Amino acid sequence: MNSQNMELTRIILRRITGGDIASSIIIIIFLLMLIAYLIYVMEYPKDSILMGERWKYKSNLEPSESHVKHTKVMAKVLLAVCIITIITILVSIII
């Protein structure tokens, strides 16, 4: 990578993270909490779908299998996005 490309990469990464280490750390902490929740959603999709909704109904509710599958897939996609974002922020701090 030549020096112009490296400088352009630094500028882009600084703009993504705000250029401040403190704000980058806050973003990373928030993303780590989000990752923990997404892992919970992947492990217990039925419970996470009905979270906060059970009190509304008298009988036991079961979400459909397609809804459970969709929830798992979306949790995996968001988990990947969070991990890529954390890696990008860490690279911007190092550079």
Backbone hydrogen bonds, N-H to C=O, Kabsch-Sander energy under -0.5 kcal/mol:
donor,donor_aa,acceptor,acceptor_aa,energy
6,M,2,N,-2.1
7,E,3,S,-2.3
8,L,4,Q,-2.4
9,T,5,N,-2.4
10,R,6,M,-2.2
11,I,7,E,-2.4
12,I,8,L,-2.4
13,L,9,T,-2.5
14,R,10,R,-2.4
15,R,11,I,-2.0
16,I,12,I,-1.9
17,T,13,L,-2.0
18,G,14,R,-1.2
19,G,14,R,-0.7
24,S,20,D,-1.8
25,I,21,I,-2.3
26,I,22,A,-2.1
27,I,23,S,-2.3
28,I,24,S,-2.3
29,I,25,I,-2.4
30,F,26,I,-2.4
31,L,27,I,-2.6
32,L,28,I,-2.3
33,M,29,I,-1.9
34,L,30,F,-2.1
35,I,31,L,-2.5
36,A,32,L,-2.1
37,Y,33,M,-2.0
38,L,34,L,-2.4
39,I,35,I,-2.2
40,Y,36,A,-1.8
41,V,37,Y,-2.4
42,M,38,L,-2.1
43,E,39,I,-2.1
44,Y,40,Y,-2.9
48,S,44,Y,-2.1
49,I,45,P,-2.2
50,L,46,K,-1.7
53,E,50,L,-2.5
54,R,50,L,-1.0
56,K,53,E,-1.4
57,Y,54,R,-1.4
68,V,64,S,-2.1
69,K,65,E,-2.6
70,H,66,S,-2.5
71,T,67,H,-2.3
72,K,68,V,-2.2
73,V,69,K,-2.4
74,M,70,H,-2.5
75,A,71,T,-2.1
76,K,72,K,-2.0
77,V,73,V,-2.3
78,L,74,M,-2.6
79,L,75,A,-2.2
80,A,76,K,-2.1
81,V,77,V,-2.2
82,C,78,L,-2.4
83,I,79,L,-2.3
84,I,80,A,-2.5
85,T,81,V,-2.3
86,I,82,C,-2.4
87,I,83,I,-2.4
88,T,84,I,-2.3
89,I,85,T,-2.4
90,L,86,I,-2.6
91,V,87,I,-2.4
92,S,88,T,-2.1
93,I,89,I,-1.9
94,I,90,L,-2.2
95,I,91,V,-2.6
